[in-house]
Amino acid sequence: MLIPVKPSPQVAAFTLVELLVSVAISSVVMGIVLYAFIFSTRSFVAMGNYVDLNKASLFALDRLSRDIREASSMQTFATNRLVLLDANTNQLTIAWDPTSGLLTRTLGASTTTLLKNCDYLLFDIFQRNPTDTGAMGFYSASNNPAICKLVSVSWRCSRTILGQKINTESVQTAKIVIRN
């Protein structure tokens, strides 16, 4: 009787060189995946910041437009501060503090923050005079706020992403006519 002989099992294993190559390739692939994840996360946060800044800027612009249009007159003017009288002769102050980055609206004892993280703001005022041809034009009134008919406002807001300011600005510019 013949007894069948079983072949001896072969031991399958990686060599040290194969193991090092596979670890190196895996590390490169994981690095690329991690970089793509961080980049996409930063992009989504930036888009969220754009939307949030735009929403805040539109709210502030809407409030400023309403207040300036309804003002009966302008009392004082500075490039970062307006003092108006509303229809009820209440003093309304709109001011930007460059140190804190806040744009505030103060009516009586009530102060409301219109914008946060405001890096730049500029007010300018104009009067409205007819020209020789009868056309109406706007001319600077910065030396006499009492004759102001148009307020120009421009601002820039930004936020940081992971501690850095990276393309998260919202720029608004408007010219608002006082309807008194």
Backbone as JSON Lines, residues from 0, in Angstrom:
{"i":0,"aa":"M","n":[0.83,-1.15,0.0],"ca":[0.0,0.0,0.0],"c":[0.89,1.23,0.0]}
{"i":1,"aa":"L","n":[0.47,2.1,-0.83],"ca":[1.22,3.35,-0.94],"c":[0.59,4.42,-0.03]}
{"i":2,"aa":"I","n":[1.42,5.07,0.64],"ca":[0.93,6.16,1.49],"c":[1.21,7.48,0.75]}
{"i":3,"aa":"P","n":[0.13,8.24,0.54],"ca":[0.35,9.51,-0.15],"c":[1.16,10.49,0.73]}
{"i":4,"aa":"V","n":[2.01,11.18,0.09],"ca":[2.85,12.14,0.8],"c":[2.26,13.53,0.59]}
{"i":5,"aa":"K","n":[2.03,14.19,1.68],"ca":[1.5,15.55,1.6],"c":[2.65,16.52,1.4]}
{"i":6,"aa":"P","n":[2.45,17.45,0.48],"ca":[3.51,18.43,0.31],"c":[3.59,19.34,1.54]}
{"i":7,"aa":"S","n":[4.74,19.78,1.85],"ca":[4.89,20.66,3.01],"c":[4.35,22.06,2.67]}
{"i":8,"aa":"P","n":[3.62,22.66,3.61],"ca":[3.07,23.99,3.33],"c":[4.18,25.03,3.23]}
{"i":9,"aa":"Q","n":[3.99,25.95,2.25],"ca":[4.99,27.01,2.11],"c":[4.58,28.19,2.99]}
{"i":10,"aa":"V","n":[5.52,28.81,3.55],"ca":[5.27,29.95,4.41],"c":[5.25,31.2,3.53]}
{"i":11,"aa":"A","n":[4.09,31.9,3.53],"ca":[3.99,33.13,2.74],"c":[4.2,34.31,3.67]}
{"i":12,"aa":"A","n":[5.1,35.22,3.33],"ca":[5.38,36.39,4.16],"c":[5.96,37.5,3.3]}
{"i":13,"aa":"F","n":[5.87,38.71,3.84],"ca":[6.47,39.85,3.17],"c":[7.92,39.95,3.58]}
{"i":14,"aa":"T","n":[8.7,40.41,2.65],"ca":[10.08,40.71,3.01],"c":[10.12,42.1,3.61]}
{"i":15,"aa":"L","n":[11.17,42.45,4.24],"ca":[11.31,43.77,4.86],"c":[11.2,44.88,3.82]}
{"i":16,"aa":"V","n":[11.76,44.68,2.66],"ca":[11.71,45.69,1.59],"c":[10.27,45.88,1.12]}
{"i":17,"aa":"E","n":[9.55,44.79,0.94],"ca":[8.14,44.91,0.52],"c":[7.31,45.64,1.57]}
{"i":18,"aa":"L","n":[7.55,45.34,2.81],"ca":[6.83,46.0,3.89],"c":[7.13,47.5,3.92]}
{"i":19,"aa":"L","n":[8.38,47.9,3.76],"ca":[8.74,49.33,3.76],"c":[8.13,50.06,2.57]}
{"i":20,"aa":"V","n":[8.13,49.44,1.41],"ca":[7.53,50.06,0.22],"c":[6.03,50.25,0.42]}
{"i":21,"aa":"S","n":[5.34,49.24,0.95],"ca":[3.89,49.35,1.16],"c":[3.55,50.42,2.21]}
{"i":22,"aa":"V","n":[4.36,50.53,3.26],"ca":[4.13,51.57,4.27],"c":[4.36,52.95,3.66]}
{"i":23,"aa":"A","n":[5.38,53.1,2.83],"ca":[5.66,54.39,2.2],"c":[4.52,54.79,1.27]}
{"i":24,"aa":"I","n":[4.05,53.87,0.46],"ca":[2.95,54.17,-0.47],"c":[1.68,54.5,0.31]}
{"i":25,"aa":"S","n":[1.39,53.75,1.36],"ca":[0.21,54.01,2.19],"c":[0.3,55.37,2.86]}
{"i":26,"aa":"S","n":[1.49,55.75,3.3],"ca":[1.67,57.06,3.95],"c":[1.42,58.19,2.97]}
{"i":27,"aa":"V","n":[1.9,58.06,1.75],"ca":[1.67,59.1,0.73],"c":[0.18,59.21,0.41]}
{"i":28,"aa":"V","n":[-0.49,58.08,0.24],"ca":[-1.93,58.09,-0.06],"c":[-2.71,58.71,1.1]}
{"i":29,"aa":"M","n":[-2.4,58.35,2.33],"ca":[-3.09,58.91,3.49],"c":[-2.81,60.41,3.62]}
{"i":30,"aa":"G","n":[-1.6,60.84,3.31],"ca":[-1.27,62.26,3.33],"c":[-2.1,63.05,2.32]}
{"i":31,"aa":"I","n":[-2.26,62.48,1.12],"ca":[-3.07,63.14,0.09],"c":[-4.53,63.21,0.53]}
{"i":32,"aa":"V","n":[-5.05,62.15,1.08],"ca":[-6.44,62.13,1.56],"c":[-6.63,63.15,2.68]}
{"i":33,"aa":"L","n":[-5.7,63.22,3.61],"ca":[-5.79,64.18,4.71],"c":[-5.73,65.61,4.19]}
{"i":34,"aa":"Y","n":[-4.83,65.88,3.26],"ca":[-4.73,67.22,2.68],"c":[-6.04,67.59,1.97]}
{"i":35,"aa":"A","n":[-6.62,66.7,1.22],"ca":[-7.88,66.96,0.53],"c":[-8.99,67.22,1.54]}
{"i":36,"aa":"F","n":[-9.01,66.48,2.63],"ca":[-10.03,66.68,3.66],"c":[-9.89,68.06,4.3]}
{"i":37,"aa":"I","n":[-8.67,68.44,4.66],"ca":[-8.45,69.76,5.28],"c":[-8.79,70.88,4.3]}
{"i":38,"aa":"F","n":[-8.4,70.73,3.04],"ca":[-8.69,71.75,2.03],"c":[-10.21,71.9,1.84]}
{"i":39,"aa":"S","n":[-10.93,70.8,1.73],"ca":[-12.38,70.89,1.53],"c":[-13.06,71.45,2.77]}
{"i":40,"aa":"T","n":[-12.6,71.09,3.95],"ca":[-13.19,71.64,5.17],"c":[-12.98,73.15,5.23]}
{"i":41,"aa":"R","n":[-11.78,73.6,4.91],"ca":[-11.5,75.03,4.9],"c":[-12.37,75.75,3.87]}
{"i":42,"aa":"S","n":[-12.58,75.14,2.72],"ca":[-13.41,75.74,1.68],"c":[-14.86,75.86,2.14]}
{"i":43,"aa":"F","n":[-15.38,74.82,2.78],"ca":[-16.76,74.88,3.28],"c":[-16.92,75.94,4.36]}
{"i":44,"aa":"V","n":[-15.93,76.07,5.24],"ca":[-15.99,77.1,6.27],"c":[-15.93,78.49,5.63]}
{"i":45,"aa":"A","n":[-15.09,78.66,4.62],"ca":[-15.0,79.96,3.93],"c":[-16.32,80.31,3.26]}
{"i":46,"aa":"M","n":[-16.95,79.34,2.62],"ca":[-18.24,79.61,1.97],"c":[-19.3,79.98,3.01]}
{"i":47,"aa":"G","n":[-19.28,79.3,4.15],"ca":[-20.2,79.64,5.23],"c":[-19.96,81.05,5.74]}
{"i":48,"aa":"N","n":[-18.68,81.44,5.85],"ca":[-18.35,82.79,6.27],"c":[-18.85,83.82,5.26]}
{"i":49,"aa":"Y","n":[-18.66,83.55,3.98],"ca":[-19.16,84.47,2.95],"c":[-20.66,84.68,3.11]}
{"i":50,"aa":"V","n":[-21.39,83.6,3.28],"ca":[-22.85,83.7,3.4],"c":[-23.22,84.48,4.65]}
{"i":51,"aa":"D","n":[-22.58,84.18,5.77],"ca":[-22.89,84.85,7.03],"c":[-22.52,86.33,6.98]}
{"i":52,"aa":"L","n":[-21.35,86.66,6.42],"ca":[-20.95,88.06,6.3],"c":[-21.89,88.83,5.37]}
{"i":53,"aa":"N","n":[-22.28,88.21,4.28],"ca":[-23.19,88.86,3.35],"c":[-24.54,89.12,4.0]}
{"i":54,"aa":"K","n":[-25.03,88.17,4.76],"ca":[-26.31,88.33,5.46],"c":[-26.23,89.49,6.46]}
{"i":55,"aa":"A","n":[-25.15,89.54,7.24],"ca":[-24.98,90.62,8.21],"c":[-24.84,91.97,7.51]}
{"i":56,"aa":"S","n":[-24.11,92.02,6.4],"ca":[-23.94,93.27,5.66],"c":[-25.25,93.76,5.06]}
{"i":57,"aa":"L","n":[-26.03,92.84,4.53],"ca":[-27.32,93.24,3.96],"c":[-28.27,93.75,5.04]}
{"i":58,"aa":"F","n":[-28.26,93.11,6.21],"ca":[-29.08,93.59,7.32],"c":[-28.65,95.0,7.72]}
{"i":59,"aa":"A","n":[-27.34,95.21,7.87],"ca":[-26.83,96.53,8.26],"c":[-27.16,97.58,7.21]}
{"i":60,"aa":"L","n":[-26.99,97.23,5.94],"ca":[-27.29,98.18,4.87],"c":[-28.77,98.53,4.84]}
{"i":61,"aa":"D","n":[-29.63,97.55,5.06],"ca":[-31.06,97.8,5.11],"c":[-31.4,98.75,6.25]}
{"i":62,"aa":"R","n":[-30.83,98.52,7.41],"ca":[-31.1,99.37,8.58],"c":[-30.56,100.78,8.36]}
{"i":63,"aa":"L","n":[-29.32,100.88,7.85],"ca":[-28.74,102.2,7.58],"c":[-29.56,102.97,6.55]}
{"i":64,"aa":"S","n":[-29.97,102.29,5.49],"ca":[-30.76,102.95,4.44],"c":[-32.06,103.5,5.0]}
{"i":65,"aa":"R","n":[-32.72,102.7,5.8],"ca":[-33.99,103.14,6.39],"c":[-33.77,104.35,7.3]}
{"i":66,"aa":"D","n":[-32.76,104.29,8.16],"ca":[-32.51,105.4,9.08],"c":[-32.11,106.68,8.36]}
{"i":67,"aa":"I","n":[-31.24,106.57,7.37],"ca":[-30.76,107.76,6.66],"c":[-31.87,108.36,5.81]}
{"i":68,"aa":"R","n":[-32.64,107.53,5.13],"ca":[-33.75,108.06,4.3],"c":[-34.79,108.78,5.14]}
{"i":69,"aa":"E","n":[-35.05,108.26,6.34],"ca":[-36.1,108.85,7.19],"c":[-35.59,110.01,8.04]}
{"i":70,"aa":"A","n":[-34.3,110.31,8.0],"ca":[-33.75,111.4,8.82],"c":[-34.28,112.74,8.35]}
{"i":71,"aa":"S","n":[-34.5,113.63,9.32],"ca":[-34.94,114.98,8.95],"c":[-33.75,115.88,8.64]}
{"i":72,"aa":"S","n":[-32.61,115.63,9.28],"ca":[-31.41,116.41,8.99],"c":[-30.18,115.72,9.58]}
{"i":73,"aa":"M","n":[-29.02,116.19,9.13],"ca":[-27.76,115.69,9.67],"c":[-27.19,116.74,10.6]}
{"i":74,"aa":"Q","n":[-26.76,116.3,11.77],"ca":[-26.2,117.22,12.76],"c":[-24.68,117.33,12.62]}
{"i":75,"aa":"T","n":[-23.99,116.19,12.69],"ca":[-22.53,116.21,12.57],"c":[-22.09,115.05,11.67]}
{"i":76,"aa":"F","n":[-20.89,115.21,11.13],"ca":[-20.36,114.22,10.21],"c":[-18.87,114.01,10.47]}
{"i":77,"aa":"A","n":[-18.46,112.76,10.45],"ca":[-17.05,112.38,10.43],"c":[-16.97,111.16,9.52]}
{"i":78,"aa":"T","n":[-15.8,110.8,9.07],"ca":[-15.69,109.68,8.13],"c":[-16.07,108.35,8.76]}
{"i":79,"aa":"N","n":[-16.17,108.29,10.09],"ca":[-16.59,107.05,10.75],"c":[-17.78,107.25,11.68]}
{"i":80,"aa":"R","n":[-18.47,108.42,11.55],"ca":[-19.58,108.7,12.48],"c":[-20.55,109.69,11.86]}
{"i":81,"aa":"L","n":[-21.85,109.36,11.96],"ca":[-22.91,110.26,11.54],"c":[-23.84,110.51,12.71]}
{"i":82,"aa":"V","n":[-24.25,111.76,12.88],"ca":[-25.27,112.08,13.87],"c":[-26.42,112.73,13.12]}
{"i":83,"aa":"L","n":[-27.58,112.07,13.15],"ca":[-28.76,112.52,12.42],"c":[-29.88,112.84,13.39]}
{"i":84,"aa":"L","n":[-30.85,113.6,12.93],"ca":[-32.1,113.78,13.66],"c":[-33.16,112.99,12.91]}
{"i":85,"aa":"D","n":[-33.89,112.14,13.64],"ca":[-34.95,111.37,12.97],"c":[-36.2,112.23,12.84]}
{"i":86,"aa":"A","n":[-37.28,111.66,12.33],"ca":[-38.5,112.42,12.09],"c":[-39.1,112.97,13.38]}
{"i":87,"aa":"N","n":[-38.82,112.37,14.52],"ca":[-39.34,112.83,15.82],"c":[-38.31,113.7,16.55]}
{"i":88,"aa":"T","n":[-37.33,114.21,15.85],"ca":[-36.22,115.02,16.36],"c":[-35.41,114.32,17.46]}
{"i":89,"aa":"N","n":[-35.36,113.0,17.41],"ca":[-34.48,112.23,18.3],"c":[-33.12,112.11,17.63]}
{"i":90,"aa":"Q","n":[-32.08,112.19,18.44],"ca":[-30.72,112.08,17.91],"c":[-30.37,110.62,17.65]}
{"i":91,"aa":"L","n":[-29.95,110.35,16.42],"ca":[-29.56,109.01,15.98],"c":[-28.09,109.06,15.6]}
{"i":92,"aa":"T","n":[-27.27,108.21,16.23],"ca":[-25.84,108.18,15.96],"c":[-25.48,106.84,15.35]}
{"i":93,"aa":"I","n":[-24.78,106.89,14.24],"ca":[-24.25,105.68,13.6],"c":[-22.73,105.84,13.62]}
{"i":94,"aa":"A","n":[-22.06,104.92,14.31],"ca":[-20.62,105.09,14.52],"c":[-19.88,103.77,14.34]}
{"i":95,"aa":"W","n":[-18.67,103.87,13.78],"ca":[-17.79,102.72,13.63],"c":[-16.57,102.93,14.5]}
{"i":96,"aa":"D","n":[-16.25,101.93,15.31],"ca":[-15.06,101.97,16.15],"c":[-14.0,101.08,15.51]}
{"i":97,"aa":"P","n":[-12.92,101.66,14.96],"ca":[-11.91,100.85,14.28],"c":[-11.18,99.88,15.22]}
{"i":98,"aa":"T","n":[-11.12,100.19,16.5],"ca":[-10.43,99.32,17.44],"c":[-11.19,98.01,17.67]}
{"i":99,"aa":"S","n":[-12.49,98.13,17.91],"ca":[-13.3,96.93,18.16],"c":[-13.87,96.33,16.88]}
{"i":100,"aa":"G","n":[-13.93,97.12,15.81],"ca":[-14.5,96.64,14.56],"c":[-16.01,96.6,14.57]}
{"i":101,"aa":"L","n":[-16.64,97.37,15.45],"ca":[-18.09,97.36,15.57],"c":[-18.71,98.59,14.92]}
{"i":102,"aa":"L","n":[-19.78,98.39,14.17],"ca":[-20.61,99.47,13.67],"c":[-21.87,99.47,14.5]}
{"i":103,"aa":"T","n":[-22.13,100.57,15.2],"ca":[-23.27,100.63,16.12],"c":[-24.25,101.72,15.72]}
{"i":104,"aa":"R","n":[-25.48,101.53,16.16],"ca":[-26.57,102.48,15.95],"c":[-27.11,102.83,17.32]}
{"i":105,"aa":"T","n":[-27.09,104.12,17.67],"ca":[-27.57,104.55,18.98],"c":[-28.71,105.53,18.8]}
{"i":106,"aa":"L","n":[-29.86,105.19,19.38],"ca":[-31.04,106.05,19.37],"c":[-31.47,106.19,20.82]}
{"i":107,"aa":"G","n":[-31.31,107.38,21.36],"ca":[-31.6,107.6,22.78],"c":[-30.61,106.8,23.62]}
{"i":108,"aa":"A","n":[-31.14,105.96,24.52],"ca":[-30.27,105.14,25.37],"c":[-30.07,103.74,24.82]}
{"i":109,"aa":"S","n":[-30.67,103.46,23.67],"ca":[-30.6,102.12,23.08],"c":[-29.49,102.05,22.02]}
{"i":110,"aa":"T","n":[-28.56,101.13,22.21],"ca":[-27.48,100.92,21.26],"c":[-27.6,99.53,20.66]}
{"i":111,"aa":"T","n":[-27.53,99.46,19.33],"ca":[-27.63,98.2,18.59],"c":[-26.37,98.02,17.76]}
{"i":112,"aa":"T","n":[-25.81,96.82,17.77],"ca":[-24.66,96.53,16.94],"c":[-25.15,96.09,15.57]}
{"i":113,"aa":"L","n":[-24.75,96.83,14.53],"ca":[-25.15,96.5,13.17],"c":[-24.16,95.55,12.5]}
{"i":114,"aa":"L","n":[-22.87,95.75,12.74],"ca":[-21.83,94.91,12.13],"c":[-20.74,94.59,13.14]}
{"i":115,"aa":"K","n":[-20.21,93.38,13.03],"ca":[-19.03,92.98,13.8],"c":[-17.93,92.65,12.8]}
{"i":116,"aa":"N","n":[-16.7,92.63,13.26],"ca":[-15.55,92.29,12.42],"c":[-15.42,93.21,11.21]}
{"i":117,"aa":"C","n":[-15.74,94.48,11.39],"ca":[-15.66,95.46,10.31],"c":[-14.25,96.03,10.3]}
{"i":118,"aa":"D","n":[-13.5,95.75,9.22],"ca":[-12.11,96.18,9.12],"c":[-11.96,97.6,8.6]}
{"i":119,"aa":"Y","n":[-12.93,98.06,7.84],"ca":[-12.83,99.37,7.18],"c":[-14.24,99.92,7.0]}
{"i":120,"aa":"L","n":[-14.41,101.2,7.25],"ca":[-15.69,101.87,7.0],"c":[-15.4,103.32,6.68]}
{"i":121,"aa":"L","n":[-16.15,103.86,5.72],"ca":[-15.99,105.25,5.33],"c":[-17.34,105.85,4.99]}
{"i":122,"aa":"F","n":[-17.69,106.92,5.68],"ca":[-18.87,107.72,5.34],"c":[-18.39,108.93,4.55]}
{"i":123,"aa":"D","n":[-19.2,109.39,3.61],"ca":[-18.96,110.64,2.91],"c":[-20.32,111.25,2.65]}
{"i":124,"aa":"I","n":[-20.41,112.57,2.64],"ca":[-21.7,113.23,2.45],"c":[-21.63,114.2,1.28]}
{"i":125,"aa":"F","n":[-22.78,114.4,0.64],"ca":[-22.87,115.25,-0.55],"c":[-24.11,116.11,-0.48]}
{"i":126,"aa":"Q","n":[-24.04,117.26,-1.15],"ca":[-25.2,118.12,-1.31],"c":[-25.7,117.98,-2.74]}
{"i":127,"aa":"R","n":[-26.88,118.46,-2.99],"ca":[-27.46,118.36,-4.33],"c":[-27.72,119.77,-4.86]}
{"i":128,"aa":"N","n":[-27.01,120.12,-5.9],"ca":[-27.14,121.45,-6.5],"c":[-27.41,121.31,-7.99]}
{"i":129,"aa":"P","n":[-28.22,122.21,-8.53],"ca":[-28.39,122.18,-9.99],"c":[-27.14,122.74,-10.69]}
{"i":130,"aa":"T","n":[-26.84,122.22,-11.87],"ca":[-25.72,122.74,-12.67],"c":[-26.25,123.81,-13.61]}
{"i":131,"aa":"D","n":[-25.34,124.39,-14.4],"ca":[-25.74,125.44,-15.35],"c":[-26.72,124.92,-16.38]}
{"i":132,"aa":"T","n":[-26.66,123.64,-16.7],"ca":[-27.56,123.07,-17.71],"c":[-28.9,122.65,-17.12]}
{"i":133,"aa":"G","n":[-29.07,122.81,-15.81],"ca":[-30.32,122.43,-15.17],"c":[-30.32,121.01,-14.63]}
{"i":134,"aa":"A","n":[-29.26,120.26,-14.93],"ca":[-29.17,118.89,-14.41],"c":[-28.76,118.93,-12.94]}
{"i":135,"aa":"M","n":[-29.19,117.92,-12.23],"ca":[-28.85,117.85,-10.82],"c":[-27.6,117.0,-10.64]}
{"i":136,"aa":"G","n":[-26.71,117.42,-9.77],"ca":[-25.5,116.67,-9.49],"c":[-25.22,116.68,-8.0]}
{"i":137,"aa":"F","n":[-24.39,115.78,-7.55],"ca":[-24.03,115.71,-6.13],"c":[-22.61,116.22,-5.95]}
{"i":138,"aa":"Y","n":[-22.43,117.11,-4.95],"ca":[-21.16,117.72,-4.67],"c":[-20.86,117.58,-3.18]}
{"i":139,"aa":"S","n":[-19.6,117.53,-2.83],"ca":[-19.2,117.3,-1.44],"c":[-19.82,118.32,-0.5]}
{"i":140,"aa":"A","n":[-20.3,117.82,0.63],"ca":[-20.88,118.68,1.66],"c":[-20.19,118.44,3.0]}
{"i":141,"aa":"S","n":[-18.97,117.9,2.96],"ca":[-18.31,117.51,4.2],"c":[-18.01,118.69,5.12]}
{"i":142,"aa":"N","n":[-17.96,119.9,4.59],"ca":[-17.71,121.06,5.44],"c":[-19.0,121.64,6.04]}
{"i":143,"aa":"N","n":[-20.17,121.17,5.57],"ca":[-21.44,121.68,6.09],"c":[-22.48,120.55,6.1]}
{"i":144,"aa":"P","n":[-22.55,119.77,7.16],"ca":[-23.47,118.63,7.2],"c":[-24.95,119.02,7.11]}
{"i":145,"aa":"A","n":[-25.28,120.26,7.45],"ca":[-26.69,120.68,7.43],"c":[-27.28,120.65,6.02]}
{"i":146,"aa":"I","n":[-26.45,120.76,4.98],"ca":[-26.97,120.76,3.61],"c":[-26.84,119.38,2.94]}
{"i":147,"aa":"C","n":[-26.54,118.38,3.73],"ca":[-26.35,117.03,3.19],"c":[-27.65,116.47,2.64]}
{"i":148,"aa":"K","n":[-27.59,115.88,1.43],"ca":[-28.73,115.22,0.81],"c":[-28.41,113.78,0.43]}
{"i":149,"aa":"L","n":[-27.13,113.4,0.45],"ca":[-26.76,112.05,0.06],"c":[-25.61,111.58,0.96]}
{"i":150,"aa":"V","n":[-25.73,110.35,1.45],"ca":[-24.69,109.75,2.27],"c":[-24.13,108.56,1.51]}
{"i":151,"aa":"S","n":[-22.83,108.55,1.35],"ca":[-22.14,107.42,0.73],"c":[-21.47,106.64,1.86]}
{"i":152,"aa":"V","n":[-21.67,105.34,1.85],"ca":[-21.07,104.49,2.88],"c":[-20.42,103.29,2.2]}
{"i":153,"aa":"S","n":[-19.25,102.93,2.69],"ca":[-18.52,101.78,2.16],"c":[-17.85,101.09,3.32]}
{"i":154,"aa":"W","n":[-17.93,99.74,3.35],"ca":[-17.26,99.01,4.41],"c":[-16.76,97.67,3.93]}
{"i":155,"aa":"R","n":[-15.86,97.1,4.72],"ca":[-15.3,95.79,4.43],"c":[-15.24,95.01,5.75]}
{"i":156,"aa":"C","n":[-15.81,93.83,5.74],"ca":[-15.79,92.96,6.92],"c":[-15.05,91.68,6.58]}
{"i":157,"aa":"S","n":[-14.44,91.07,7.58],"ca":[-13.76,89.8,7.35],"c":[-13.77,88.97,8.62]}
{"i":158,"aa":"R","n":[-13.49,87.7,8.44],"ca":[-13.37,86.77,9.56],"c":[-12.14,85.92,9.34]}
{"i":159,"aa":"T","n":[-11.79,85.17,10.35],"ca":[-10.63,84.31,10.23],"c":[-11.05,82.85,10.12]}
{"i":160,"aa":"I","n":[-10.23,82.08,9.44],"ca":[-10.42,80.64,9.34],"c":[-9.15,80.01,9.88]}
{"i":161,"aa":"L","n":[-9.31,79.23,10.93],"ca":[-8.17,78.58,11.58],"c":[-7.07,79.58,11.93]}
{"i":162,"aa":"G","n":[-7.49,80.75,12.43],"ca":[-6.53,81.75,12.88],"c":[-5.95,82.65,11.81]}
{"i":163,"aa":"Q","n":[-6.37,82.5,10.54],"ca":[-5.84,83.32,9.46],"c":[-6.99,83.97,8.69]}
{"i":164,"aa":"K","n":[-6.77,85.22,8.27],"ca":[-7.74,85.88,7.4],"c":[-7.48,85.4,5.98]}
{"i":165,"aa":"I","n":[-8.42,84.63,5.47],"ca":[-8.24,84.05,4.14],"c":[-9.51,84.31,3.32]}
{"i":166,"aa":"N","n":[-9.49,85.28,2.46],"ca":[-10.58,85.54,1.52],"c":[-11.96,85.44,2.14]}
{"i":167,"aa":"T","n":[-12.15,86.06,3.27],"ca":[-13.47,86.04,3.89],"c":[-13.96,87.47,4.07]}
{"i":168,"aa":"E","n":[-13.94,88.21,3.0],"ca":[-14.35,89.6,3.07],"c":[-15.72,89.79,2.46]}
{"i":169,"aa":"S","n":[-16.43,90.74,2.99],"ca":[-17.7,91.14,2.42],"c":[-17.62,92.66,2.24]}
{"i":170,"aa":"V","n":[-17.68,93.12,1.02],"ca":[-17.54,94.53,0.72],"c":[-18.9,95.08,0.31]}
{"i":171,"aa":"Q","n":[-19.31,96.16,0.93],"ca":[-20.58,96.8,0.61],"c":[-20.32,98.29,0.35]}
{"i":172,"aa":"T","n":[-21.01,98.82,-0.63],"ca":[-20.96,100.24,-0.94],"c":[-22.36,100.68,-1.32]}
{"i":173,"aa":"A","n":[-22.77,101.82,-0.81],"ca":[-24.12,102.33,-1.14],"c":[-24.13,103.85,-1.06]}
{"i":174,"aa":"K","n":[-25.02,104.42,-1.83],"ca":[-25.3,105.85,-1.77],"c":[-26.78,105.98,-1.41]}
{"i":175,"aa":"I","n":[-27.05,106.67,-0.3],"ca":[-28.38,106.76,0.24],"c":[-28.82,108.22,0.29]}
{"i":176,"aa":"V","n":[-29.97,108.5,-0.27],"ca":[-30.49,109.87,-0.35],"c":[-31.38,110.15,0.86]}
{"i":177,"aa":"I","n":[-31.15,111.28,1.51],"ca":[-32.01,111.74,2.6],"c":[-33.26,112.34,1.98]}
{"i":178,"aa":"R","n":[-34.42,111.89,2.41],"ca":[-35.68,112.29,1.77],"c":[-36.37,113.45,2.47]}
{"i":179,"aa":"N","n":[-35.68,114.33,3.14],"ca":[-36.36,115.42,3.83],"c":[-36.65,116.58,2.92]}
